[in-house]
Amino acid sequence: MLMHVSGKLSLILLTLTFSFVFPHTSNSLFCPLVAWSRHPERDFGQDGTDGTDGRAGRRGRDGENRTIFVDGSPINLELSGGNGGDGNNGQRGEDGNCSRQPRKVDYDLQAADGGDGGNGGNGGDGGDGGSLTVYYTNREDLKQIYVRSQGGRGGRSGRGADGGDGCDCDDRSWEIETCTKKSDNGEEDCETERFECEEGDDGRDGRDGQDGKDGSMGTLTLINRTEALPPDKPTATVTLPQLQNGAIALSVNQWQTRSSATALLAPNSIIANQYREFVGRLERSFELVWNADRAITDFYNQPISLSLKSDQRIDVSLPKEVWFDGTMSQQGDVTRFVVTNALLEREATQLTRADFAGNRSALTFSVVDLAGKSDLLDTQFWLKYRTANSGDRFRRFYNYRTRYEGIIPAELVTRHNNRYTLEIGKLPIEAEYLRPGVAIEIELVATRSFAGNSAQQEMNWRGEIR
């Protein structure tokens, strides 16, 4: 239908172009074109219904996975995957329903289109061959195993169907003469208009589906031992209190990939060329030794993640919410972590203002550690000391200016248990900004460190020197 509209738009544009190129000396050249371009278009008949797509074929079943212990007795195994199902063909599009073309109508006609053909369904993939795991003690016993573990064949695709036929026009064009009587002399003025019928389009042919993929051959795994191999346990995540119950064991089974699997089995066996063979088992353990004075149950929900790496070491991921002071060591197959102290990260940032006292050289600012961990933490203070101009007290807002900015030297910080006193009056600040009545603004940043970890806490306060 889009093609029909496009054709008429092109003709309208062509008509308008001619009207600018040629002078308007005569109406005889352009009247029929303009009249034709104004004709409404109507459909007749009914478009054909699109054909349905073909259904895709089902996937073939995978072959059975088997584990066997051999003792030299003949064994015959069928582990092949099933074939994929074929895709169905698409359904042909219906022809347009071509009703009788109206005759001598004063409008253009569009015949019905044919329906599109349905697409072919894809073929189903073939199932994979089953894997075979063999425990043995005598390699010659493998020659008694006959196995078929080929992949299933992929299903064939369905074919796309033809589109339906569009309807034809019995009469491609016709003319109608229209006469009108002139009012002054009674003569008739006649005009002939030309109308056309556009034939319907055939439906689009459906596309063919895709063939299914063949399944993969099964794989062979060989284990030279009489007992079933324990599963891997390369990782573990445990909480700190759980580690009190003993060491956590991790293990990884080690394998080598080799070729020519069928050469090891009975003649005419079918299985993938590459196979895996067990070569050993890596076993390591992790142990936590808690020598801290603080109870380990204070860190109840904090997890430790363990991972056994290919280089035979255990990678230990400690919780970020806990700061540990300890040593990690390797003693034989055991990775041991000895903890001498520990605290929660949030306990490093629980300082609060305690007091602001004195004036001039005796001016001090005190903070207290609510977590009570100051004996474990190294603490450094950074200060921005700002004062307001004397005339600002009569304004709505103070205008503060910086008088000191920098680290407070350690000799001007005293600690008594969990209380820190900062001797601000002994910093290089002009005396007039330390006297009573001065409005001040303090920005204090404490950096607290423990066992290679650190955190910052910012405190802000405004007041007046008394």
Steps between C-alpha positions, in 0.01 A plus 500: 500500500793734566609471135164627377504808724859575406416489129220750537712736712769494230246593236368789711854633545561466126182694427598780736846515342352541153278783623809703589700416188238580233310830473128489576387581149263209470309283747461212257840346584463499876135454578489123439811448715375708789161337481659153501719581801194593705333164450437304819610136496290213627586136554299219360528138597670381822872451565609140545590375849870446575612140529610374842867432575616142525563365850863453605627147551560379856852466639634146519543347845851489646665165548522350849804587713656189653761426767642146508763300691673251269648162590585362155149381410363606158270802512279631219359851544261698280518866606420676173284808486165497322437663165336838481150525353438645155347843469159524336441678172331837498142529378428663166351846510141521386413655167321829509121466498429651162143620491357646179658830406254791517429645155514861385545646848622854549797405716821297468509139614754286683474124465562272802852373584602140557601386851868446591632146511595356839865449596642152535570373853858448618626149545560387858858458623629151554553384858852476642660165562521393864824526697676190629704492822710188551669389823773245431813343645628314192521715189460194275148452639396810304526292181191308614280811484304556182315831500296697249456860607449696183292813478154487351438629149351846466149511360428624149349841456151564368452675168350842464163510324397701197306819537143515377406653167374854488180584311502630142297781353254404225501857378828689554361844410179669394366844425189680622357809332338757724292784352370813665255750346617858472265749658513776233431321172392152608788320328666206675868505600635143503819366659644150469676350803722193495507244783728202561507168684822390676553124512565333835851392602594137541586405859863472611649150491596364843865431580638152560589404856849408621620144543561391857856455628641154557556413864849471650668169566516383858823530698712246686640548852751252646573460872765253613363405842254258654292743706277780381678832476379757755359817343695823479470755778717787376320780687328565831341794678476479879444740788771571753337304785466195271876492464530425870369150429815400313681532171309538172607246236511593131574269209535495122519194277774539240467380142693472177343522155627241254419377149410172324227380734375232258846339490453406867159335451360209304524528119240714321406688815359847432583778746675839493871484420612701804454357848581595859709294738525547875859572610464597864308683770611828656391535863569798723343643816458836672523553873423808710683552830323762712744654748319832537371604843168587346243220459466367147122500541510881474550440127223243467367577151829589333589255218840383378524368142755231415612388154752230408711616205686302235835597656392299808451801727179608670382850421338657808251785462440672833189710571552871441287581804763347732855622551738220598843516653652162426738289294436252219734204465529173306595188692492193280151462356350742754455874454486649850375848594595608852296799623640706789251788486188597309241774491202596288560769241210710628662513845774721357259785422307552823666818625282783629562847647544498875607854597613841375673693775747774584619791293813651357794257535293273727224446242426126460258280308427148629346192337413162649505152340159346565617160371778492759767373257752783525763271651505302170478787252759751382321834466603815315300824494468759224345837590349795318453785749287793381378815674237763425570874486401692812234696313332184368314432824250770400435330167269211431786280376862491613776546244770254608865520397764228532767567762663154504482196275714190536601200710512547876850398616505189717652691793186717516272194530465320831301182561360383828334162452245573225508882524712718271581863586621728219697808610375746240633801690858386436459485122645786292181709520508874569400584857208723402321195358534306826354755739158476668198604297639386164255291297675194359432215259694175534534230236683201644600188305628198693699233313509177698720204407535140610705215350528658156137617490380857538180704506415868527233676701404866458355713781371858473418741781422870546517694821650795684811526714407566864 
